């Protein structure tokens, strides 16, 4: 098996998580809101995923090839597994161009997470 | 055993997580930064914990008694377990006053998470 074939060959974009929720400090979340938001937080709740995510997010042009970001001290299958989890959570999208798969951060999801962490005034 | 004794009777504040990291989009995280930030995200990566956290964060005065926030459809021991996890992650602090334990959101951690999700300009 060639190196290329070992990559996660996913050509279509994932179904992005729809921004769901008010700031964490605004009101208690409903069960449904909590499910959606927890999915995003959980995806970033692993050190290897977080290193991969920041590597993609900070890469030139906002996207990165797997070949650019695999230097996180785990095996290539593990890298592929974590990239898949980030895609499933809607945090990354992927596109195959020629030999390589390129990953890009989904800006709408980052914006939604930023909104979650907006600090609302504390109720008096 | 009385109802009160079943509560998590923790009187001292937890060791808050020290804000650690630049925005997610600024540069790849080191292993150490990823460990710290992933701990915070993981703590919020569970729907029940997220409902408890938002219930505390949005409660009058920014703090809540366990008696105020237990209505999340799980047993009291499960509520206690998740509140402990949130404390261990440094997201909540707790204080016993009289009969009840009061929980409060750790503002410095929220601010640190807000910083993580600041969207830095994408490198050209």
gemmi code that builds the backbone of each chain (N, CA, C; Angstrom):
import gemmi

chains = {
    "A": [
        ("UNK", (0.850, -1.199, 0.000), (0.000, 0.000, 0.000), (0.879, 1.240, 0.000)),
        ("UNK", (0.613, 2.137, -0.900), (1.426, 3.347, -0.956), (1.059, 4.282, 0.185)),
        ("UNK", (1.935, 5.231, 0.405), (1.705, 6.228, 1.442), (0.410, 7.000, 1.190)),
        ("UNK", (0.188, 7.285, -0.080), (-0.999, 8.064, -0.436), (-2.286, 7.329, -0.076)),
        ("UNK", (-2.309, 6.044, -0.334), (-3.529, 5.283, -0.078), (-3.863, 5.192, 1.419)),
        ("UNK", (-2.852, 5.415, 2.251), (-3.097, 5.341, 3.694), (-3.764, 6.602, 4.236)),
        ("UNK", (-3.835, 7.625, 3.409), (-4.454, 8.864, 3.872), (-5.970, 8.736, 3.893)),
        ("UNK", (-6.627, 9.564, 4.686), (-8.090, 9.535, 4.682), (-8.614, 10.211, 3.431)),
        ("UNK", (-9.059, 9.424, 2.474), (-9.425, 9.968, 1.168), (-10.889, 10.376, 1.154)),
        ("UNK", (-11.138, 11.495, 1.713), (-12.503, 11.984, 1.840), (-12.642, 13.195, 0.946)),
        ("UNK", (-13.524, 13.091, -0.015), (-13.565, 14.155, -1.022), (-14.651, 15.180, -0.783)),
        ("UNK", (-15.700, 14.790, -0.115), (-16.774, 15.755, 0.097), (-16.634, 16.427, 1.463)),
        ("UNK", (-17.224, 17.576, 1.564), (-17.202, 18.273, 2.850), (-18.158, 17.596, 3.826)),
        ("UNK", (-17.815, 17.671, 5.089), (-18.697, 17.100, 6.111), (-19.928, 17.987, 6.280)),
        ("UNK", (-20.943, 17.433, 6.883), (-22.076, 18.265, 7.286), (-21.630, 19.106, 8.467)),
        ("UNK", (-21.503, 20.391, 8.247), (-21.019, 21.256, 9.325), (-22.060, 21.333, 10.438)),
        ("UNK", (-21.556, 21.428, 11.648), (-22.444, 21.625, 12.784), (-23.072, 23.019, 12.668)),
        ("UNK", (-24.355, 23.085, 12.775), (-25.040, 24.377, 12.705), (-24.839, 25.109, 14.035)),
        ("UNK", (-24.405, 26.370, 13.952), (-24.297, 27.150, 15.188), (-25.609, 27.077, 15.953)),
        ("UNK", (-25.505, 26.817, 17.228), (-26.722, 26.409, 17.939), (-27.114, 27.282, 19.104)),
        ("UNK", (-26.151, 27.916, 19.729), (-26.408, 28.182, 21.143), (-26.014, 29.600, 21.534)),
        ("UNK", (-26.682, 30.107, 22.561), (-26.309, 31.412, 23.100), (-25.003, 31.295, 23.889)),
        ("UNK", (-24.446, 32.431, 24.338), (-23.274, 32.357, 25.210), (-23.531, 31.460, 26.425)),
        ("UNK", (-22.485, 30.791, 26.866), (-22.592, 29.847, 27.985), (-23.157, 30.485, 29.247)),
        ("UNK", (-22.964, 31.798, 29.354), (-23.363, 32.477, 30.582), (-24.750, 33.128, 30.486)),
        ("UNK", (-25.442, 32.930, 29.356), (-26.699, 33.657, 29.154), (-27.899, 32.997, 29.837)),
        ("UNK", (-28.039, 31.697, 29.651), (-29.160, 30.961, 30.255), (-28.815, 29.470, 30.242)),
        ("UNK", (-29.501, 28.675, 31.046), (-29.233, 27.231, 31.006), (-29.551, 26.675, 29.623)),
        ("UNK", (-28.690, 25.831, 29.117), (-28.938, 25.216, 27.814), (-30.037, 24.168, 27.930)),
        ("UNK", (-30.800, 24.036, 26.848), (-31.712, 22.903, 26.725), (-30.894, 21.645, 26.448)),
        ("UNK", (-31.551, 20.505, 26.576), (-30.861, 19.237, 26.304), (-30.313, 19.220, 24.877)),
        ("UNK", (-31.103, 19.741, 23.957), (-30.701, 19.714, 22.549), (-29.502, 20.632, 22.284)),
        ("UNK", (-29.550, 21.826, 22.837), (-28.427, 22.749, 22.682), (-27.154, 22.154, 23.287)),
        ("UNK", (-27.325, 21.544, 24.458), (-26.161, 20.964, 25.135), (-25.537, 19.843, 24.299)),
        ("UNK", (-26.369, 19.044, 23.647), (-25.859, 17.964, 22.790), (-24.996, 18.527, 21.671)),
        ("UNK", (-25.504, 19.559, 21.024), (-24.793, 20.131, 19.878), (-23.477, 20.787, 20.306)),
        ("UNK", (-23.561, 21.603, 21.341), (-22.361, 22.322, 21.773), (-21.327, 21.355, 22.362)),
        ("UNK", (-21.798, 20.348, 23.097), (-20.869, 19.382, 23.703), (-20.090, 18.629, 22.632)),
        ("UNK", (-20.738, 18.402, 21.506), (-20.059, 17.692, 20.410), (-18.836, 18.475, 19.934)),
        ("UNK", (-19.001, 19.787, 19.834), (-17.866, 20.624, 19.402), (-16.757, 20.633, 20.452)),
        ("UNK", (-17.157, 20.836, 21.715), (-16.145, 20.872, 22.769), (-15.416, 19.530, 22.879)),
        ("UNK", (-16.190, 18.459, 22.778), (-15.581, 17.132, 22.907), (-14.533, 16.886, 21.823)),
        ("UNK", (-14.846, 17.366, 20.621), (-13.903, 17.164, 19.512), (-12.562, 17.838, 19.791)),
        ("UNK", (-12.593, 18.927, 20.534), (-11.347, 19.641, 20.874), (-10.796, 19.200, 22.228)),
        ("UNK", (-11.457, 18.246, 22.852), (-11.067, 17.822, 24.191), (-10.039, 16.711, 24.221)),
        ("UNK", (-9.236, 16.639, 23.192), (-8.164, 15.644, 23.112), (-6.903, 16.363, 22.646)),
        ("UNK", (-5.779, 16.163, 23.348), (-4.567, 16.917, 23.015), (-4.081, 16.724, 21.572)),
        ("UNK", (-4.165, 15.502, 21.077), (-3.691, 15.272, 19.707), (-4.603, 15.978, 18.700)),
        ("UNK", (-5.912, 15.882, 18.933), (-6.833, 16.582, 18.028), (-6.621, 18.086, 18.074)),
        ("UNK", (-6.346, 18.581, 19.258), (-6.147, 20.014, 19.392), (-4.864, 20.452, 18.670)),
        ("UNK", (-3.822, 19.627, 18.732), (-2.589, 19.972, 18.015), (-2.816, 19.941, 16.502)),
        ("UNK", (-3.557, 18.939, 16.041), (-3.860, 18.870, 14.608), (-4.726, 20.058, 14.184)),
        ("UNK", (-5.713, 20.356, 15.007), (-6.619, 21.461, 14.678), (-5.857, 22.784, 14.607)),
        ("UNK", (-5.003, 23.050, 15.597), (-4.250, 24.308, 15.583), (-3.239, 24.329, 14.443)),
        ("UNK", (-2.720, 23.162, 14.084), (-1.787, 23.107, 12.951), (-2.486, 23.481, 11.647)),
        ("UNK", (-3.703, 22.989, 11.459), (-4.475, 23.351, 10.266), (-4.855, 24.828, 10.333)),
        ("UNK", (-5.380, 25.236, 11.480), (-5.939, 26.583, 11.610), (-4.886, 27.671, 11.427)),
        ("UNK", (-3.646, 27.364, 11.786), (-2.593, 28.376, 11.732), (-1.729, 28.238, 10.484)),
        ("UNK", (-2.053, 27.275, 9.628), (-1.232, 27.053, 8.446), (-1.491, 28.129, 7.397)),
        ("UNK", (-0.473, 28.371, 6.580), (-0.591, 29.354, 5.491), (-1.869, 29.156, 4.694)),
        ("UNK", (-2.627, 30.224, 4.547), (-3.841, 30.160, 3.734), (-4.999, 29.483, 4.447)),
        ("UNK", (-4.810, 29.103, 5.711), (-5.901, 28.513, 6.476), (-6.211, 27.078, 6.109)),
        ("UNK", (-5.331, 26.474, 5.326), (-5.536, 25.057, 5.054), (-4.195, 24.336, 5.055)),
        ("UNK", (-4.259, 23.033, 5.260), (-3.030, 22.253, 5.327), (-3.261, 20.860, 4.779)),
        ("UNK", (-2.212, 20.366, 4.160), (-2.164, 18.985, 3.696), (-1.836, 18.096, 4.899)),
        ("UNK", (-2.310, 16.866, 4.858), (-1.927, 15.929, 5.918), (-0.408, 15.873, 6.051)),
        ("UNK", (0.268, 15.995, 4.916), (1.727, 15.910, 4.934), (2.361, 17.045, 5.735)),
        ("UNK", (1.619, 18.140, 5.919), (2.143, 19.306, 6.654), (1.985, 19.187, 8.168)),
        ("UNK", (1.062, 18.363, 8.606), (0.624, 18.461, 10.005), (0.739, 17.162, 10.786)),
        ("UNK", (1.439, 16.173, 10.229), (1.443, 14.860, 10.873), (2.475, 14.731, 11.984)),
        ("UNK", (3.187, 15.821, 12.270), (4.287, 15.761, 13.221), (3.804, 15.996, 14.657)),
        ("UNK", (2.923, 15.129, 15.127), (2.399, 15.303, 16.483), (2.686, 14.085, 17.365)),
        ("UNK", (3.639, 13.280, 16.920), (4.122, 12.206, 17.791), (3.236, 10.974, 17.870)),
        ("UNK", (2.307, 10.847, 16.914), (1.493, 9.626, 16.880), (1.542, 9.036, 15.473)),
        ("UNK", (1.082, 7.806, 15.329), (1.158, 7.119, 14.042), (0.220, 7.762, 13.023)),
        ("UNK", (0.481, 7.483, 11.763), (-0.368, 8.052, 10.717), (-1.820, 7.573, 10.808)),
        ("UNK", (-2.072, 6.298, 11.105), (-3.474, 5.906, 11.290), (-4.161, 6.675, 12.427)),
        ("UNK", (-3.400, 6.978, 13.472), (-3.978, 7.746, 14.579), (-4.284, 9.178, 14.146)),
        ("UNK", (-3.354, 9.755, 13.365), (-3.614, 11.088, 12.803), (-4.894, 11.064, 11.971)),
        ("UNK", (-5.007, 10.063, 11.110), (-6.197, 9.958, 10.250), (-7.470, 9.824, 11.080)),
        ("UNK", (-7.404, 9.021, 12.124), (-8.554, 8.827, 13.015), (-9.000, 10.157, 13.632)),
        ("UNK", (-8.035, 10.924, 14.113), (-8.391, 12.184, 14.772), (-8.886, 13.228, 13.767)),
        ("UNK", (-8.316, 13.248, 12.590), (-8.806, 14.175, 11.561), (-10.245, 13.827, 11.188)),
        ("UNK", (-10.545, 12.534, 11.150), (-11.921, 12.103, 10.863), (-12.878, 12.607, 11.950)),
        ("UNK", (-12.454, 12.490, 13.202), (-13.294, 12.968, 14.315), (-13.551, 14.479, 14.196)),
        ("UNK", (-12.511, 15.220, 13.829), (-12.668, 16.674, 13.684), (-13.612, 16.997, 12.533)),
        ("UNK", (-13.545, 16.211, 11.455), (-14.482, 16.397, 10.340), (-15.907, 16.074, 10.772)),
        ("UNK", (-16.056, 14.960, 11.479), (-17.406, 14.551, 11.898), (-18.049, 15.583, 12.820)),
        ("UNK", (-17.219, 16.263, 13.585), (-17.741, 17.309, 14.475), (-17.982, 18.617, 13.730)),
        ("UNK", (-17.634, 18.633, 12.438), (-17.867, 19.829, 11.637), (-16.823, 20.914, 11.831)),
        ("UNK", (-15.727, 20.587, 12.500), (-14.701, 21.604, 12.769), (-13.733, 21.762, 11.604)),
        ("UNK", (-13.521, 20.693, 10.869), (-12.673, 20.758, 9.678), (-13.465, 20.274, 8.472)),
        ("UNK", (-13.109, 20.825, 7.329), (-13.589, 20.248, 6.081), (-12.373, 19.713, 5.331)),
        ("UNK", (-12.604, 18.822, 4.393), (-11.477, 18.271, 3.654), (-11.795, 18.214, 2.171)),
        ("UNK", (-10.738, 18.252, 1.392), (-10.883, 18.211, -0.056), (-9.655, 17.523, -0.625)),
        ("UNK", (-9.882, 16.595, -1.538), (-8.738, 15.974, -2.186), (-8.380, 16.765, -3.426)),
        ("UNK", (-7.098, 17.116, -3.543), (-6.620, 17.765, -4.766), (-5.381, 17.033, -5.209)),
        ("UNK", (-5.503, 16.293, -6.312), (-4.383, 15.497, -6.794), (-4.045, 14.424, -5.781)),
        ("UNK", (-2.794, 14.398, -5.366), (-2.316, 13.323, -4.504), (-2.775, 13.476, -3.057)),
        ("UNK", (-3.001, 14.709, -2.640), (-3.160, 14.962, -1.211), (-4.563, 15.406, -0.818)),
        ("UNK", (-4.874, 15.155, 0.440), (-6.100, 15.671, 1.036), (-5.744, 16.919, 1.826)),
        ("UNK", (-6.484, 17.976, 1.582), (-6.269, 19.245, 2.283), (-7.385, 19.479, 3.297)),
        ("UNK", (-6.970, 19.958, 4.446), (-7.932, 20.251, 5.517), (-8.009, 21.748, 5.746)),
        ("UNK", (-9.198, 22.194, 6.067), (-9.455, 23.605, 6.281), (-10.383, 23.744, 7.489)),
        ("UNK", (-10.148, 24.771, 8.275), (-11.027, 25.025, 9.413), (-12.348, 25.591, 8.904)),
        ("UNK", (-13.432, 25.122, 9.472), (-14.765, 25.626, 9.136), (-14.993, 26.931, 9.913)),
        ("UNK", (-14.914, 28.078, 9.238), (-14.958, 29.350, 9.970), (-16.259, 29.563, 10.741)),
        ("UNK", (-17.378, 29.098, 10.200), (-18.657, 29.339, 10.884), (-18.694, 28.646, 12.242)),
        ("UNK", (-18.021, 27.512, 12.339), (-18.026, 26.791, 13.615), (-17.142, 27.500, 14.635)),
        ("UNK", (-15.992, 27.979, 14.178), (-15.152, 28.767, 15.087), (-15.922, 29.985, 15.597)),
        ("UNK", (-16.644, 30.622, 14.700), (-17.418, 31.796, 15.104), (-18.489, 31.409, 16.121)),
        ("UNK", (-19.128, 30.256, 15.897), (-20.158, 29.795, 16.837), (-19.555, 29.508, 18.202)),
        ("UNK", (-18.366, 28.918, 18.210), (-17.724, 28.627, 19.486), (-17.278, 29.912, 20.170)),
        ("UNK", (-16.821, 30.865, 19.375), (-16.479, 32.165, 19.945), (-17.680, 32.801, 20.623)),
        ("UNK", (-18.848, 32.649, 19.977), (-20.072, 33.209, 20.554), (-20.429, 32.517, 21.873)),
        ("UNK", (-20.255, 31.200, 21.905), (-20.519, 30.441, 23.130), (-19.745, 31.004, 24.308)),
        ("UNK", (-18.545, 31.469, 24.027), (-17.661, 31.906, 25.110), (-17.683, 33.412, 25.316)),
        ("UNK", (-18.598, 34.078, 24.654), (-18.813, 35.484, 24.965), (-19.324, 35.579, 26.392)),
        ("UNK", (-18.723, 36.441, 27.158), (-19.126, 36.540, 28.552), (-20.241, 37.561, 28.691)),
        ("UNK", (-21.439, 37.050, 28.969), (-22.592, 37.930, 29.159), (-22.523, 38.539, 30.555)),
        ("UNK", (-23.134, 39.718, 30.733), (-23.173, 40.313, 32.073), (-23.853, 39.349, 33.040)),
        ("UNK", (-23.295, 39.229, 34.230), (-23.885, 38.356, 35.244), (-25.174, 38.986, 35.753)),
        ("UNK", (-26.216, 38.167, 35.859), (-27.510, 38.671, 36.349), (-27.352, 39.196, 37.776)),
        ("UNK", (-28.046, 40.286, 38.063), (-27.894, 40.915, 39.391), (-28.627, 40.099, 40.450)),
    ],
    "B": [
        ("UNK", (-29.035, 8.243, 55.324), (-28.245, 9.405, 54.936), (-29.183, 10.533, 54.519)),
        ("UNK", (-28.970, 11.724, 55.042), (-29.830, 12.843, 54.678), (-29.500, 13.320, 53.283)),
        ("UNK", (-30.393, 14.086, 52.750), (-30.205, 14.657, 51.428), (-28.937, 15.512, 51.374)),
        ("UNK", (-28.721, 16.250, 52.447), (-27.578, 17.149, 52.495), (-26.254, 16.392, 52.413)),
        ("UNK", (-26.179, 15.287, 53.115), (-24.922, 14.538, 53.137), (-24.561, 13.939, 51.782)),
        ("UNK", (-25.573, 13.811, 50.919), (-25.299, 13.240, 49.601), (-24.691, 14.262, 48.645)),
        ("UNK", (-24.665, 15.511, 49.045), (-24.101, 16.536, 48.174), (-22.577, 16.489, 48.203)),
        ("UNK", (-21.944, 17.025, 47.184), (-20.484, 17.067, 47.204), (-20.005, 18.164, 48.148)),
        ("UNK", (-19.566, 17.785, 49.308), (-19.219, 18.767, 50.338), (-17.765, 19.186, 50.220)),
        ("UNK", (-17.548, 20.055, 49.293), (-16.180, 20.481, 49.020), (-16.072, 21.935, 49.423)),
        ("UNK", (-15.196, 22.206, 50.352), (-15.196, 23.555, 50.913), (-14.133, 24.469, 50.319)),
        ("UNK", (-13.073, 23.903, 49.832), (-12.026, 24.767, 49.294), (-12.171, 24.890, 47.783)),
        ("UNK", (-11.616, 25.951, 47.274), (-11.655, 26.147, 45.827), (-10.661, 25.202, 45.148)),
        ("UNK", (-11.019, 24.831, 43.937), (-10.101, 23.956, 43.194), (-8.908, 24.767, 42.718)),
        ("UNK", (-7.859, 24.060, 42.335), (-6.750, 24.735, 41.669), (-7.222, 25.097, 40.272)),
        ("UNK", (-7.377, 26.366, 40.030), (-7.878, 26.790, 38.724), (-6.834, 26.490, 37.644)),
        ("UNK", (-7.316, 26.147, 36.478), (-6.424, 25.952, 35.344), (-5.830, 27.302, 34.969)),
        ("UNK", (-4.549, 27.347, 34.841), (-3.896, 28.597, 34.460), (-4.111, 28.817, 32.967)),
        ("UNK", (-4.573, 30.020, 32.601), (-4.700, 30.321, 31.175), (-3.383, 30.018, 30.474)),
        ("UNK", (-3.466, 29.344, 29.368), (-2.243, 28.748, 28.842), (-1.854, 29.166, 27.450)),
        ("UNK", (-2.834, 29.514, 26.654), (-2.585, 29.282, 25.236), (-3.022, 30.457, 24.377)),
        ("UNK", (-2.366, 30.593, 23.230), (-2.778, 31.619, 22.273), (-4.072, 31.193, 21.570)),
        ("UNK", (-4.663, 32.087, 20.767), (-5.820, 31.673, 19.975), (-5.533, 30.409, 19.160)),
        ("UNK", (-6.559, 29.609, 18.972), (-6.419, 28.338, 18.262), (-5.864, 28.518, 16.849)),
        ("UNK", (-6.092, 29.693, 16.288), (-5.710, 29.902, 14.890), (-4.335, 30.586, 14.750)),
        ("UNK", (-3.631, 30.811, 15.867), (-2.399, 31.604, 15.794), (-1.172, 30.780, 15.400)),
        ("UNK", (-1.015, 29.637, 16.019), (0.126, 28.755, 15.714), (-0.184, 27.366, 16.253)),
        ("UNK", (0.535, 26.338, 15.767), (0.299, 24.994, 16.310), (0.628, 24.965, 17.799)),
        ("UNK", (-0.218, 24.335, 18.575), (0.041, 24.223, 20.009), (1.163, 23.228, 20.269)),
        ("UNK", (1.930, 23.510, 21.311), (2.876, 22.516, 21.822), (2.088, 21.417, 22.519)),
        ("UNK", (2.778, 20.312, 22.799), (2.114, 19.208, 23.500), (1.563, 19.674, 24.841)),
        ("UNK", (2.325, 20.508, 25.526), (1.917, 20.965, 26.858), (0.694, 21.894, 26.791)),
        ("UNK", (0.724, 22.823, 25.857), (-0.433, 23.714, 25.679), (-1.680, 22.908, 25.332)),
        ("UNK", (-1.498, 21.922, 24.446), (-2.639, 21.115, 24.026), (-3.227, 20.340, 25.202)),
        ("UNK", (-2.374, 19.844, 26.075), (-2.855, 19.116, 27.260), (-3.748, 20.016, 28.119)),
        ("UNK", (-3.271, 21.225, 28.362), (-4.008, 22.144, 29.241), (-5.334, 22.563, 28.617)),
        ("UNK", (-5.276, 22.971, 27.363), (-6.490, 23.452, 26.713), (-7.491, 22.305, 26.505)),
        ("UNK", (-6.990, 21.123, 26.166), (-7.882, 19.976, 25.930), (-8.639, 19.623, 27.206)),
        ("UNK", (-8.014, 19.818, 28.354), (-8.671, 19.523, 29.626), (-9.924, 20.395, 29.801)),
        ("UNK", (-9.783, 21.656, 29.439), (-10.943, 22.558, 29.553), (-12.042, 22.169, 28.572)),
        ("UNK", (-11.651, 21.939, 27.331), (-12.655, 21.571, 26.334), (-13.347, 20.253, 26.701)),
        ("UNK", (-12.546, 19.303, 27.165), (-13.112, 17.994, 27.505), (-14.162, 18.118, 28.613)),
        ("UNK", (-13.876, 18.987, 29.569), (-14.820, 19.163, 30.683), (-16.174, 19.656, 30.185)),
        ("UNK", (-16.166, 20.427, 29.111), (-17.426, 20.940, 28.547), (-17.971, 20.032, 27.439)),
        ("UNK", (-17.282, 18.943, 27.173), (-17.637, 18.059, 26.066), (-18.639, 16.975, 26.444)),
        ("UNK", (-19.436, 17.253, 27.435), (-20.480, 16.326, 27.863), (-21.768, 17.119, 28.064)),
        ("UNK", (-22.881, 16.656, 27.487), (-24.119, 17.443, 27.540), (-24.594, 17.760, 28.960)),
        ("UNK", (-24.496, 16.781, 29.862), (-24.968, 17.042, 31.229), (-24.075, 18.075, 31.909)),
        ("UNK", (-22.764, 17.949, 31.724), (-21.856, 18.945, 32.327), (-22.112, 20.329, 31.751)),
        ("UNK", (-22.385, 20.369, 30.475), (-22.631, 21.660, 29.841), (-23.929, 22.278, 30.370)),
        ("UNK", (-24.952, 21.465, 30.606), (-26.199, 22.009, 31.169), (-25.970, 22.509, 32.592)),
        ("UNK", (-25.212, 21.761, 33.373), (-24.916, 22.211, 34.739), (-24.089, 23.490, 34.707)),
        ("UNK", (-23.100, 23.509, 33.826), (-22.221, 24.682, 33.747), (-23.017, 25.931, 33.347)),
        ("UNK", (-23.886, 25.803, 32.338), (-24.661, 26.970, 31.906), (-25.690, 27.362, 32.971)),
        ("UNK", (-26.175, 26.376, 33.731), (-27.116, 26.695, 34.814), (-26.422, 27.524, 35.897)),
        ("UNK", (-25.207, 27.160, 36.237), (-24.444, 27.944, 37.222), (-24.111, 29.312, 36.641)),
        ("UNK", (-23.575, 29.304, 35.423), (-23.061, 30.541, 34.821), (-24.150, 31.585, 34.622)),
        ("UNK", (-25.375, 31.135, 34.396), (-26.459, 32.077, 34.105), (-27.326, 32.357, 35.326)),
        ("UNK", (-26.976, 31.769, 36.454), (-27.799, 31.950, 37.658), (-27.574, 33.336, 38.251)),
        ("UNK", (-28.593, 33.823, 38.939), (-28.507, 35.130, 39.611), (-27.230, 35.258, 40.415)),
        ("UNK", (-26.507, 36.318, 40.191), (-25.301, 36.571, 40.962), (-24.105, 35.727, 40.529)),
        ("UNK", (-24.286, 34.945, 39.467), (-23.169, 34.158, 38.954), (-22.830, 32.947, 39.796)),
        ("UNK", (-23.687, 32.607, 40.740), (-23.453, 31.383, 41.500), (-24.774, 30.680, 41.775)),
        ("UNK", (-24.666, 29.380, 42.025), (-25.873, 28.598, 42.243), (-25.602, 27.500, 43.243)),
        ("UNK", (-26.650, 27.222, 43.996), (-26.663, 26.090, 44.917), (-26.953, 24.824, 44.104)),
        ("UNK", (-26.445, 23.687, 44.564), (-26.801, 22.429, 43.907), (-28.316, 22.286, 43.807)),
        ("UNK", (-28.991, 22.774, 44.833), (-30.459, 22.664, 44.856), (-31.110, 23.421, 43.705)),
        ("UNK", (-30.402, 24.407, 43.151), (-30.958, 25.223, 42.058), (-30.785, 24.583, 40.677)),
        ("UNK", (-29.842, 23.700, 40.550), (-29.391, 23.302, 39.203), (-29.471, 21.813, 38.924)),
        ("UNK", (-30.141, 21.072, 39.789), (-30.113, 19.609, 39.644), (-31.141, 19.071, 38.661)),
        ("UNK", (-31.881, 19.977, 38.026), (-32.973, 19.547, 37.156), (-32.493, 19.272, 35.731)),
        ("UNK", (-31.583, 18.325, 35.588), (-31.052, 18.029, 34.256), (-31.309, 16.574, 33.852)),
        ("UNK", (-32.236, 15.943, 34.550), (-32.682, 14.618, 34.122), (-31.758, 13.466, 34.466)),
        ("UNK", (-30.834, 13.704, 35.396), (-29.978, 12.596, 35.846), (-30.035, 12.540, 37.379)),
        ("UNK", (-29.552, 11.448, 37.950), (-29.620, 11.257, 39.396), (-28.703, 12.234, 40.129)),
        ("UNK", (-28.956, 12.400, 41.408), (-28.130, 13.323, 42.188), (-26.652, 12.896, 42.251)),
        ("UNK", (-26.367, 11.604, 42.420), (-24.950, 11.207, 42.382), (-24.283, 11.557, 41.046)),
        ("UNK", (-25.040, 11.445, 39.966), (-24.486, 11.793, 38.653), (-24.231, 13.295, 38.559)),
        ("UNK", (-25.171, 14.086, 39.084), (-24.954, 15.536, 39.144), (-23.676, 15.839, 39.926)),
        ("UNK", (-23.530, 15.201, 41.082), (-22.347, 15.436, 41.921), (-21.066, 15.056, 41.188)),
        ("UNK", (-21.120, 13.939, 40.493), (-19.959, 13.487, 39.720), (-19.548, 14.524, 38.687)),
        ("UNK", (-20.533, 15.050, 37.964), (-20.199, 16.006, 36.902), (-19.739, 17.348, 37.478)),
        ("UNK", (-20.323, 17.755, 38.581), (-19.862, 19.001, 39.221), (-18.404, 18.839, 39.683)),
        ("UNK", (-18.076, 17.669, 40.155), (-16.685, 17.406, 40.570), (-15.743, 17.520, 39.363)),
        ("UNK", (-16.159, 16.961, 38.249), (-15.334, 17.037, 37.033), (-15.118, 18.496, 36.608)),
        ("UNK", (-16.174, 19.276, 36.696), (-16.053, 20.699, 36.330), (-15.119, 21.430, 37.292)),
        ("UNK", (-15.166, 21.066, 38.557), (-14.242, 21.659, 39.537), (-12.806, 21.247, 39.237)),
        ("UNK", (-12.618, 19.969, 38.976), (-11.267, 19.470, 38.714), (-10.651, 20.130, 37.478)),
        ("UNK", (-11.504, 20.476, 36.533), (-11.013, 21.151, 35.322), (-10.801, 22.642, 35.564)),
        ("UNK", (-11.156, 23.100, 36.766), (-10.952, 24.512, 37.097), (-12.029, 25.427, 36.554)),
        ("UNK", (-13.121, 24.863, 36.040), (-14.166, 25.704, 35.446), (-15.145, 26.229, 36.479)),
        ("UNK", (-15.322, 25.481, 37.544), (-16.178, 25.934, 38.637), (-15.381, 25.927, 39.938)),
        ("UNK", (-15.744, 26.821, 40.830), (-15.262, 26.731, 42.201), (-16.476, 26.461, 43.087)),
        ("UNK", (-16.227, 25.964, 44.275), (-17.344, 25.677, 45.164), (-17.031, 26.153, 46.570)),
        ("UNK", (-18.087, 26.431, 47.289), (-17.946, 26.896, 48.662), (-19.157, 26.416, 49.445)),
        ("UNK", (-18.908, 25.867, 50.626), (-20.036, 25.479, 51.456), (-20.428, 26.643, 52.359)),
        ("UNK", (-21.704, 26.978, 52.336), (-22.206, 27.994, 53.257), (-23.445, 27.420, 53.940)),
        ("UNK", (-23.297, 27.126, 55.225), (-24.407, 26.526, 55.944), (-24.703, 25.152, 55.386)),
        ("UNK", (-25.946, 24.942, 55.016), (-26.380, 23.614, 54.584), (-25.933, 23.267, 53.171)),
        ("UNK", (-25.725, 24.304, 52.362), (-25.574, 24.043, 50.941), (-24.188, 24.362, 50.401)),
        ("UNK", (-23.889, 23.696, 49.298), (-22.665, 24.011, 48.560), (-23.039, 24.905, 47.386)),
        ("UNK", (-22.333, 25.992, 47.246), (-22.589, 26.934, 46.146), (-21.470, 26.830, 45.107)),
        ("UNK", (-21.882, 26.865, 43.863), (-20.926, 26.791, 42.751), (-20.890, 28.111, 42.010)),
        ("UNK", (-19.705, 28.448, 41.554), (-19.497, 29.703, 40.853), (-18.563, 29.436, 39.665)),
        ("UNK", (-18.813, 30.122, 38.571), (-17.940, 29.971, 37.412), (-16.633, 30.707, 37.676)),
        ("UNK", (-15.530, 30.102, 37.304), (-14.219, 30.725, 37.437), (-14.020, 31.682, 36.252)),
        ("UNK", (-14.129, 32.988, 36.473), (-14.123, 33.929, 35.336), (-12.822, 33.901, 34.534)),
        ("UNK", (-11.699, 33.673, 35.208), (-10.420, 33.705, 34.482), (-10.354, 32.584, 33.445)),
        ("UNK", (-10.993, 31.479, 33.743), (-10.967, 30.358, 32.804), (-11.863, 30.644, 31.604)),
        ("UNK", (-13.022, 31.209, 31.870), (-13.889, 31.606, 30.750), (-13.160, 32.596, 29.840)),
        ("UNK", (-12.462, 33.537, 30.475), (-11.718, 34.518, 29.678), (-10.634, 33.831, 28.852)),
        ("UNK", (-9.971, 32.846, 29.454), (-8.918, 32.125, 28.732), (-9.502, 31.358, 27.548)),
        ("UNK", (-10.680, 30.763, 27.760), (-11.301, 30.024, 26.659), (-11.784, 30.979, 25.576)),
        ("UNK", (-12.271, 32.134, 25.995), (-12.644, 33.141, 25.008), (-11.457, 33.539, 24.150)),
        ("UNK", (-10.293, 33.664, 24.794), (-9.078, 34.022, 24.063), (-8.699, 32.922, 23.067)),
        ("UNK", (-8.849, 31.680, 23.487), (-8.545, 30.554, 22.599), (-9.325, 30.643, 21.295)),
        ("UNK", (-10.544, 31.153, 21.409), (-11.428, 31.160, 20.245), (-11.452, 32.483, 19.520)),
        ("UNK", (-10.548, 33.375, 19.908), (-10.364, 34.581, 19.124), (-9.840, 34.185, 17.756)),
        ("UNK", (-10.472, 34.720, 16.732), (-10.062, 34.327, 15.397), (-8.966, 35.252, 14.904)),
        ("UNK", (-7.753, 34.724, 14.808), (-6.628, 35.506, 14.322), (-6.694, 35.579, 12.804)),
        ("UNK", (-6.108, 36.654, 12.216), (-6.100, 36.739, 10.754), (-5.369, 35.517, 10.174)),
        ("UNK", (-5.916, 34.980, 9.134), (-5.300, 33.821, 8.475), (-4.015, 34.282, 7.770)),
        ("UNK", (-2.933, 33.512, 7.948), (-1.651, 33.848, 7.303), (-1.810, 33.823, 5.790)),
        ("UNK", (-1.164, 34.774, 5.116), (-1.308, 34.881, 3.652), (-0.535, 33.758, 2.965)),
    ],
}
model = gemmi.Model(1)
for chain_id, residues in chains.items():
    chain = gemmi.Chain(chain_id)
    for i, (resn, *xyz) in enumerate(residues, 1):
        res = gemmi.Residue()
        res.name, res.seqid = resn, gemmi.SeqId(i, " ")
        for name, pos in zip(("N", "CA", "C"), xyz):
            atom = gemmi.Atom()
            atom.name, atom.element = name, gemmi.Element(name[0])
            atom.pos, atom.b_iso = gemmi.Position(*pos), 0.0
            res.add_atom(atom)
        chain.add_residue(res)
    model.add_chain(chain)
structure = gemmi.Structure()
structure.add_model(model)
structure.setup_entities()
